[in-house]
Amino acid sequence: QVQLVESGGGLVQPGGSLRLTCTASGFQFSLYNMAWYRQVPGKAREFVAGIYAGTKTKYTDSVQGRFTISRDNAKRMLFLQMNSLKPEATAVYYCNVLRNGAPLASWGQGTQVTVSS
């Protein structure tokens, strides 16, 4: 059974940094593309960043150059380094495993990121 557990969120001032971690189990992590999504109340969950074929990455335009997605296959972990954070990054962040570019697993509990002074 696929299980995804997100952590690392918190309250940070504008311009600050956070590193999110997703710990995966229940599937052969190294074989799958992975992604981060985020959701604010009242809005649809949106794609933030993806990592494909182990090294190729893709970002939504609003985070390009400030966020970095990476993975550690040996530890079955996915990361999202978020720098120069802006208030509009405030959301609950989720990770998921991808199949044909779409999220495959049930969503975890997510981790709350709040960017505020």
Secondary structure, DSSP 4 states (H G I P E B T S, - for coil): --EEEEE--EEE-TT--EEEEEEEESS-GGGS-EEEEEE-TTS--EEEEEEETTTEEEE-GGGTTTEEEEEETTTTEEEEEE-S--GGG-EEEEEEEEETTEE-SPP---EEEEE--
